[in-house]
Amino acid sequence: MTDSHLVDAVVRAVLAQLVREEEPPCACHAAPQGCCPDRMGRMLGQGAARFGLQAGTNLYPRDIARRIDHTLLKPEATREQIETLCREAREHAFATVCVNPTWVPLCVDLLRGSETAVCTVVGFPLGATLAEVKAYEAQRVVEHGACEVDMVINVGALKSGDLRVVECDIESVTTPCRDAGALSKVIIEAALLTDDEKVTACTLAKAAGADYVKTSTGFGPGGATAADVALMRRVVGAEMGVKAAGGVRDLEGMKAMIAAGATRVGASAGVKIVQQARGEQISTSAPRGY
C-alpha cells in the first residue's frame, strides 16, 4: 500500500469511529455496543455472527476451550511449568498454548498429535526492536513448529505518526507467517493508546495482512477491556480475528470479551474458565499469571 493510500485508509477508519452514533447501554446487561440479543441485526453487520447468540450464560465448555490460548509468558517459567501447561492443554483441548520462543520446540513435541497448536510471541513485550529482528524471530519460530505468532507493534512509531514504519514493522512478521502457513496476531497494547491510535493500529494491521488484532501483552499498564475489543471489532470487521488478552481471569470475564467481539482469548486461567463452564469444582492451585 502506498503512503498516500495508507494515510487515506487510516483517516477514513478514524472518521468512521468519530461520526458513529453511540448506542445507549442495553437494559438487560448495562453493556454498550450491542450486547443484547435484541440488537443482533445491527451486530451481524459488524462481525458479530459468531457471538450474537451468546449474550446469555449457556456457552458450551468445548467452545470455550477452543477459543482459549492457554498462556504462560512469565520470564521465570520453568520447564516443569511448561510441561504442565501442555498437559492441561491436551486435557482440555485449548486452541493453543502461548509461550515464549525458547519453549516452542518442547511444546511442539509435547503436543504432537493433539488438537492444541503452539503459539509464540515476537518483539515481546515492548515491540521496540528492529523490524528485521522481528522478521528473523518470526521465521525461526515457525521453522521450529509454531503455528501462530503474536507480535508487538512499534508503539513509539505509532504514537509519533510514522504510519509507514508501523505497517512495515507489522509486515515483517505477517509475511514470513503467511509464507509458512502460520497465523499472525498483532498486539497493539491498547492501554498505551488513545482511541484514535487504536483505530489507526487496527487499520495498519489489516493493511499489513494480519489475521488477528490483539489487545495487550499482559505486561503493559492494563489488559483487555470489553470497550477496546468492541472498538477493534468495529474497525477490522468480520474478516479478521480479535484476541482479548490480559486480565481475563474467569468465565464471566471471557463471556464479556466474546460478547464484545473477541474470537480468541489469551489467559493463564484457562483451566479455571473451563471448569466454571462445566460447573465443576475449581482447582485450588494458584494461577501462574499472564
C-alpha beads as a LAMMPS data file, in Angstrom:
LAMMPS data file: protein, C-alpha beads

290 atoms
289 bonds

1 atom types
1 bond types

-500.0 500.0 xlo xhi
-500.0 500.0 ylo yhi
-500.0 500.0 zlo zhi

Masses

1 110.0

Atoms # bond

1 1 1 0.000 0.000 0.000
2 1 1 1.384 3.432 -0.924
3 1 1 1.891 6.069 1.760
4 1 1 -0.981 8.208 0.442
5 1 1 -3.375 5.256 0.329
6 1 1 -2.256 4.180 3.797
7 1 1 -2.937 7.613 5.283
8 1 1 -6.281 7.763 3.483
9 1 1 -7.306 4.363 4.877
10 1 1 -6.382 5.392 8.408
11 1 1 -8.181 8.738 8.152
12 1 1 -11.334 7.054 6.854
13 1 1 -11.218 4.462 9.652
14 1 1 -10.787 7.114 12.351
15 1 1 -13.542 9.301 10.930
16 1 1 -15.897 6.333 10.750
17 1 1 -15.498 5.861 14.501
18 1 1 -15.780 9.569 15.286
19 1 1 -19.078 10.014 13.474
20 1 1 -20.578 6.725 14.621
21 1 1 -23.734 7.260 16.658
22 1 1 -23.275 5.772 20.105
23 1 1 -25.893 3.340 21.362
24 1 1 -27.103 3.516 24.975
25 1 1 -26.341 0.590 27.279
26 1 1 -28.819 -2.265 26.980
27 1 1 -31.215 -2.620 29.909
28 1 1 -30.515 -6.334 30.422
29 1 1 -26.718 -6.162 30.715
30 1 1 -25.940 -2.437 31.056
31 1 1 -23.298 -3.027 28.395
32 1 1 -22.800 -0.748 25.376
33 1 1 -22.489 -1.512 21.672
34 1 1 -24.943 -4.289 21.014
35 1 1 -24.608 -6.736 23.888
36 1 1 -28.339 -7.506 23.933
37 1 1 -29.789 -10.132 21.536
38 1 1 -32.383 -7.521 20.502
39 1 1 -29.533 -5.745 18.722
40 1 1 -28.378 -8.816 16.877
41 1 1 -29.393 -7.458 13.486
42 1 1 -27.108 -4.467 13.864
43 1 1 -24.308 -6.597 15.299
44 1 1 -24.332 -9.021 12.357
45 1 1 -23.098 -6.258 10.110
46 1 1 -20.151 -5.671 12.430
47 1 1 -18.731 -9.199 12.506
48 1 1 -20.689 -10.460 15.492
49 1 1 -22.174 -13.532 13.836
50 1 1 -20.110 -15.871 15.977
51 1 1 -21.182 -14.449 19.299
52 1 1 -24.530 -12.718 18.877
53 1 1 -26.402 -15.653 20.427
54 1 1 -24.096 -15.842 23.433
55 1 1 -25.171 -12.823 25.422
56 1 1 -26.705 -15.306 27.864
57 1 1 -24.970 -17.849 30.054
58 1 1 -25.199 -21.066 28.030
59 1 1 -21.759 -21.403 26.476
60 1 1 -20.602 -24.916 25.637
61 1 1 -17.384 -25.861 27.507
62 1 1 -15.704 -27.156 24.343
63 1 1 -16.498 -23.923 22.506
64 1 1 -14.957 -22.040 25.413
65 1 1 -11.801 -24.173 25.390
66 1 1 -11.358 -23.834 21.622
67 1 1 -11.278 -20.038 21.983
68 1 1 -8.524 -20.004 24.615
69 1 1 -4.787 -19.546 24.108
70 1 1 -3.547 -21.235 27.313
71 1 1 -0.806 -18.812 28.228
72 1 1 2.421 -18.798 30.215
73 1 1 4.750 -15.947 29.258
74 1 1 6.394 -15.152 32.588
75 1 1 10.179 -14.927 32.163
76 1 1 10.794 -17.210 35.144
77 1 1 8.634 -20.032 33.772
78 1 1 10.347 -23.395 34.245
79 1 1 10.382 -26.498 32.070
80 1 1 8.157 -28.241 34.600
81 1 1 5.583 -25.443 34.380
82 1 1 5.626 -25.558 30.581
83 1 1 5.103 -29.315 30.680
84 1 1 2.119 -28.796 32.994
85 1 1 0.760 -26.149 30.626
86 1 1 0.913 -28.602 27.711
87 1 1 -0.615 -31.404 29.747
88 1 1 -3.544 -29.133 30.660
89 1 1 -3.879 -28.046 27.031
90 1 1 -4.110 -31.667 25.876
91 1 1 -6.680 -32.480 28.534
92 1 1 -8.956 -29.540 27.800
93 1 1 -8.290 -29.150 24.042
94 1 1 -7.356 -25.477 24.198
95 1 1 -6.787 -23.750 20.857
96 1 1 -3.096 -23.186 21.600
97 1 1 -0.508 -22.874 24.279
98 1 1 1.110 -19.435 24.120
99 1 1 4.728 -19.479 25.285
100 1 1 7.975 -17.616 24.825
101 1 1 10.044 -18.648 21.766
102 1 1 12.576 -20.671 23.730
103 1 1 9.839 -23.176 24.656
104 1 1 8.411 -23.679 21.161
105 1 1 10.327 -26.881 20.266
106 1 1 9.415 -28.513 23.593
107 1 1 5.736 -27.616 23.230
108 1 1 5.625 -28.856 19.641
109 1 1 6.986 -32.187 20.837
110 1 1 4.651 -32.440 23.832
111 1 1 1.535 -31.510 21.850
112 1 1 2.189 -33.609 18.761
113 1 1 -0.992 -35.455 17.793
114 1 1 -3.252 -33.275 19.949
115 1 1 -5.835 -30.653 18.990
116 1 1 -3.739 -27.889 20.530
117 1 1 -1.340 -25.836 18.400
118 1 1 1.686 -23.835 19.554
119 1 1 1.553 -20.041 19.654
120 1 1 4.509 -17.833 20.475
121 1 1 5.444 -14.160 20.683
122 1 1 7.739 -11.892 18.673
123 1 1 9.175 -8.499 19.636
124 1 1 7.766 -9.223 23.066
125 1 1 6.799 -7.492 25.289
126 1 1 7.905 -3.981 24.243
127 1 1 7.735 -4.111 20.446
128 1 1 10.643 -1.676 20.265
129 1 1 13.163 -3.848 18.470
130 1 1 14.114 -3.599 14.785
131 1 1 11.670 -4.862 12.167
132 1 1 14.324 -7.110 10.640
133 1 1 14.869 -8.715 14.047
134 1 1 11.139 -9.390 14.347
135 1 1 11.208 -10.886 10.852
136 1 1 14.044 -13.235 11.835
137 1 1 12.274 -14.191 15.060
138 1 1 9.084 -14.980 13.164
139 1 1 10.916 -17.047 10.569
140 1 1 12.761 -19.071 13.194
141 1 1 9.754 -19.814 15.423
142 1 1 7.648 -21.066 12.514
143 1 1 10.591 -23.207 11.424
144 1 1 10.529 -24.704 14.922
145 1 1 6.831 -25.505 14.574
146 1 1 4.871 -22.527 15.886
147 1 1 1.511 -22.272 14.092
148 1 1 0.566 -18.850 15.444
149 1 1 2.722 -15.783 16.134
150 1 1 1.685 -12.829 18.301
151 1 1 3.842 -9.767 17.544
152 1 1 4.005 -6.427 19.356
153 1 1 3.841 -3.294 17.216
154 1 1 6.312 -0.434 17.406
155 1 1 4.181 1.622 19.795
156 1 1 6.538 4.609 19.775
157 1 1 6.435 4.840 15.991
158 1 1 2.646 4.704 16.049
159 1 1 2.377 7.483 18.611
160 1 1 4.870 9.522 16.538
161 1 1 2.629 9.255 13.498
162 1 1 5.137 7.173 11.500
163 1 1 2.441 5.052 9.904
164 1 1 4.559 3.559 7.144
165 1 1 7.158 2.466 9.711
166 1 1 4.449 0.702 11.705
167 1 1 2.953 -1.013 8.657
168 1 1 6.391 -2.263 7.561
169 1 1 7.059 -3.408 11.132
170 1 1 3.877 -5.479 11.084
171 1 1 4.575 -6.804 7.582
172 1 1 7.983 -8.008 8.765
173 1 1 6.080 -10.644 10.745
174 1 1 2.919 -11.212 8.720
175 1 1 4.900 -12.001 5.560
176 1 1 7.000 -14.918 6.922
177 1 1 3.954 -16.203 8.799
178 1 1 1.850 -16.185 5.655
179 1 1 4.643 -17.861 3.665
180 1 1 4.808 -20.636 6.273
181 1 1 1.050 -21.035 6.668
182 1 1 1.068 -19.673 10.227
183 1 1 -1.453 -17.218 11.680
184 1 1 -0.260 -13.767 12.722
185 1 1 -1.701 -11.683 15.559
186 1 1 -0.823 -8.020 16.072
187 1 1 -0.659 -6.793 19.677
188 1 1 -1.470 -3.080 19.760
189 1 1 -1.013 -2.645 23.558
190 1 1 -4.291 -0.744 23.770
191 1 1 -3.716 0.616 27.278
192 1 1 -0.954 2.847 25.885
193 1 1 -3.082 4.269 23.057
194 1 1 -5.829 6.802 22.549
195 1 1 -8.974 5.571 20.813
196 1 1 -7.838 7.221 17.571
197 1 1 -4.485 5.446 17.854
198 1 1 -6.261 2.126 18.465
199 1 1 -8.244 2.657 15.260
200 1 1 -5.042 3.519 13.402
201 1 1 -3.202 0.468 14.764
202 1 1 -6.010 -1.897 13.752
203 1 1 -6.232 -0.334 10.305
204 1 1 -2.484 -0.770 9.798
205 1 1 -2.648 -4.398 10.960
206 1 1 -5.411 -5.055 8.464
207 1 1 -3.455 -3.338 5.682
208 1 1 -0.391 -5.452 6.543
209 1 1 -2.324 -8.697 6.143
210 1 1 -2.544 -9.788 9.785
211 1 1 -5.015 -12.498 10.766
212 1 1 -5.859 -11.044 14.180
213 1 1 -5.532 -7.901 16.221
214 1 1 -4.855 -8.393 19.926
215 1 1 -5.442 -6.033 22.824
216 1 1 -2.467 -6.431 25.114
217 1 1 0.764 -8.150 26.059
218 1 1 -0.275 -8.624 29.676
219 1 1 2.864 -6.726 30.676
220 1 1 1.595 -3.209 29.941
221 1 1 -0.321 -0.805 32.203
222 1 1 -3.635 -2.528 31.523
223 1 1 -5.176 -5.597 29.937
224 1 1 -8.184 -6.308 27.774
225 1 1 -11.402 -4.337 28.166
226 1 1 -14.738 -5.017 26.516
227 1 1 -14.767 -1.464 25.176
228 1 1 -11.423 -1.935 23.418
229 1 1 -12.482 -5.285 21.984
230 1 1 -15.707 -3.756 20.636
231 1 1 -13.795 -0.874 19.064
232 1 1 -11.258 -3.210 17.468
233 1 1 -14.031 -5.423 16.090
234 1 1 -15.775 -2.443 14.524
235 1 1 -12.545 -1.372 12.819
236 1 1 -11.421 -4.726 11.414
237 1 1 -14.879 -6.035 10.534
238 1 1 -15.872 -9.666 10.274
239 1 1 -12.926 -10.905 8.232
240 1 1 -10.260 -10.663 10.970
241 1 1 -9.962 -12.226 14.383
242 1 1 -9.836 -10.206 17.596
243 1 1 -7.930 -11.569 20.587
244 1 1 -8.541 -10.280 24.105
245 1 1 -5.570 -10.803 26.396
246 1 1 -4.510 -9.681 29.827
247 1 1 -6.730 -9.813 32.895
248 1 1 -9.299 -12.381 31.707
249 1 1 -9.463 -14.474 34.863
250 1 1 -12.833 -16.225 34.878
251 1 1 -15.778 -17.381 32.772
252 1 1 -17.750 -14.171 33.210
253 1 1 -14.764 -12.142 32.045
254 1 1 -14.361 -14.357 28.997
255 1 1 -18.058 -14.155 28.152
256 1 1 -17.846 -10.367 28.296
257 1 1 -14.976 -10.407 25.797
258 1 1 -16.834 -12.770 23.451
259 1 1 -19.943 -10.608 23.648
260 1 1 -17.822 -7.589 22.733
261 1 1 -16.429 -9.311 19.645
262 1 1 -13.427 -11.437 20.661
263 1 1 -12.881 -14.667 18.753
264 1 1 -9.883 -15.715 20.852
265 1 1 -8.881 -15.064 24.453
266 1 1 -5.397 -15.302 25.911
267 1 1 -5.446 -16.346 29.548
268 1 1 -3.414 -18.158 32.164
269 1 1 -6.661 -19.105 33.916
270 1 1 -7.874 -21.355 31.106
271 1 1 -8.364 -24.406 33.308
272 1 1 -10.425 -22.410 35.797
273 1 1 -12.556 -20.939 32.992
274 1 1 -13.333 -24.361 31.514
275 1 1 -14.073 -25.804 34.960
276 1 1 -16.539 -22.984 35.544
277 1 1 -18.153 -23.637 32.152
278 1 1 -18.610 -27.295 33.128
279 1 1 -19.930 -26.469 36.574
280 1 1 -17.018 -28.290 38.205
281 1 1 -15.258 -27.504 41.445
282 1 1 -12.486 -25.003 40.790
283 1 1 -8.921 -26.171 41.205
284 1 1 -7.257 -24.647 44.256
285 1 1 -3.918 -24.202 42.508
286 1 1 -2.995 -20.558 42.051
287 1 1 -2.958 -19.092 38.532
288 1 1 0.505 -18.868 37.007
289 1 1 -0.066 -15.328 35.725
290 1 1 -0.040 -13.973 32.200

Bonds

1 1 1 2
2 1 2 3
3 1 3 4
4 1 4 5
5 1 5 6
6 1 6 7
7 1 7 8
8 1 8 9
9 1 9 10
10 1 10 11
11 1 11 12
12 1 12 13
13 1 13 14
14 1 14 15
15 1 15 16
16 1 16 17
17 1 17 18
18 1 18 19
19 1 19 20
20 1 20 21
21 1 21 22
22 1 22 23
23 1 23 24
24 1 24 25
25 1 25 26
26 1 26 27
27 1 27 28
28 1 28 29
29 1 29 30
30 1 30 31
31 1 31 32
32 1 32 33
33 1 33 34
34 1 34 35
35 1 35 36
36 1 36 37
37 1 37 38
38 1 38 39
39 1 39 40
40 1 40 41
41 1 41 42
42 1 42 43
43 1 43 44
44 1 44 45
45 1 45 46
46 1 46 47
47 1 47 48
48 1 48 49
49 1 49 50
50 1 50 51
51 1 51 52
52 1 52 53
53 1 53 54
54 1 54 55
55 1 55 56
56 1 56 57
57 1 57 58
58 1 58 59
59 1 59 60
60 1 60 61
61 1 61 62
62 1 62 63
63 1 63 64
64 1 64 65
65 1 65 66
66 1 66 67
67 1 67 68
68 1 68 69
69 1 69 70
70 1 70 71
71 1 71 72
72 1 72 73
73 1 73 74
74 1 74 75
75 1 75 76
76 1 76 77
77 1 77 78
78 1 78 79
79 1 79 80
80 1 80 81
81 1 81 82
82 1 82 83
83 1 83 84
84 1 84 85
85 1 85 86
86 1 86 87
87 1 87 88
88 1 88 89
89 1 89 90
90 1 90 91
91 1 91 92
92 1 92 93
93 1 93 94
94 1 94 95
95 1 95 96
96 1 96 97
97 1 97 98
98 1 98 99
99 1 99 100
100 1 100 101
101 1 101 102
102 1 102 103
103 1 103 104
104 1 104 105
105 1 105 106
106 1 106 107
107 1 107 108
108 1 108 109
109 1 109 110
110 1 110 111
111 1 111 112
112 1 112 113
113 1 113 114
114 1 114 115
115 1 115 116
116 1 116 117
117 1 117 118
118 1 118 119
119 1 119 120
120 1 120 121
121 1 121 122
122 1 122 123
123 1 123 124
124 1 124 125
125 1 125 126
126 1 126 127
127 1 127 128
128 1 128 129
129 1 129 130
130 1 130 131
131 1 131 132
132 1 132 133
133 1 133 134
134 1 134 135
135 1 135 136
136 1 136 137
137 1 137 138
138 1 138 139
139 1 139 140
140 1 140 141
141 1 141 142
142 1 142 143
143 1 143 144
144 1 144 145
145 1 145 146
146 1 146 147
147 1 147 148
148 1 148 149
149 1 149 150
150 1 150 151
151 1 151 152
152 1 152 153
153 1 153 154
154 1 154 155
155 1 155 156
156 1 156 157
157 1 157 158
158 1 158 159
159 1 159 160
160 1 160 161
161 1 161 162
162 1 162 163
163 1 163 164
164 1 164 165
165 1 165 166
166 1 166 167
167 1 167 168
168 1 168 169
169 1 169 170
170 1 170 171
171 1 171 172
172 1 172 173
173 1 173 174
174 1 174 175
175 1 175 176
176 1 176 177
177 1 177 178
178 1 178 179
179 1 179 180
180 1 180 181
181 1 181 182
182 1 182 183
183 1 183 184
184 1 184 185
185 1 185 186
186 1 186 187
187 1 187 188
188 1 188 189
189 1 189 190
190 1 190 191
191 1 191 192
192 1 192 193
193 1 193 194
194 1 194 195
195 1 195 196
196 1 196 197
197 1 197 198
198 1 198 199
199 1 199 200
200 1 200 201
201 1 201 202
202 1 202 203
203 1 203 204
204 1 204 205
205 1 205 206
206 1 206 207
207 1 207 208
208 1 208 209
209 1 209 210
210 1 210 211
211 1 211 212
212 1 212 213
213 1 213 214
214 1 214 215
215 1 215 216
216 1 216 217
217 1 217 218
218 1 218 219
219 1 219 220
220 1 220 221
221 1 221 222
222 1 222 223
223 1 223 224
224 1 224 225
225 1 225 226
226 1 226 227
227 1 227 228
228 1 228 229
229 1 229 230
230 1 230 231
231 1 231 232
232 1 232 233
233 1 233 234
234 1 234 235
235 1 235 236
236 1 236 237
237 1 237 238
238 1 238 239
239 1 239 240
240 1 240 241
241 1 241 242
242 1 242 243
243 1 243 244
244 1 244 245
245 1 245 246
246 1 246 247
247 1 247 248
248 1 248 249
249 1 249 250
250 1 250 251
251 1 251 252
252 1 252 253
253 1 253 254
254 1 254 255
255 1 255 256
256 1 256 257
257 1 257 258
258 1 258 259
259 1 259 260
260 1 260 261
261 1 261 262
262 1 262 263
263 1 263 264
264 1 264 265
265 1 265 266
266 1 266 267
267 1 267 268
268 1 268 269
269 1 269 270
270 1 270 271
271 1 271 272
272 1 272 273
273 1 273 274
274 1 274 275
275 1 275 276
276 1 276 277
277 1 277 278
278 1 278 279
279 1 279 280
280 1 280 281
281 1 281 282
282 1 282 283
283 1 283 284
284 1 284 285
285 1 285 286
286 1 286 287
287 1 287 288
288 1 288 289
289 1 289 290
